[in-house]
Amino acid sequence: MTRIESNKEQIENSAENVFAFLGDFNNFKSLMPPQVTNWSSTENNCSFTINGMATIGMKITGKTPHSLINISADGKVPFNFTLDVLIEKTGEKTCTGQLVFNADLNPMLKMMAEKPLTNFFNMLAAKMKDIRS
């Protein structure tokens, strides 16, 4: 099992607002980098293509109010994975955000994908600082 933890980012917004924003995949598009194309989403499902890689589908499988959003692979994906969005309240109008990715990657795929995935999740976590809702 491959585990990738993004940087933990300080967010100048309440845990409640961040949770509400991230709990709806329709809002995720604004966090995605330019190399993500063919974005399609509903509140609980999304799919997109990462240029030069595969099409990825995800679905929200669980929520713990204001602290955790569980996401898993959905549809035809190159490998099974889970993604947890961790939100920790640090004050009335501040919190931290972190992404934890777990996947079944064979050793060859792990060698090729671990660094780009780490960069991708760190970039998404950093973009959480821009959430304004």
Secondary structure, 3 states (H helix, E strand, C coil): CEEEECCCEEECCCHHHHHHHHCCHHHHHHHCCCCEEEEEECCCEEEEEECCCCEEEEEEEEEECCCEEEEEECCCCCCCEEEEEEEEEEECCEEEEEEEEEECCCHHHHHHHHHHHHHHHHHHHHHHHHCCC
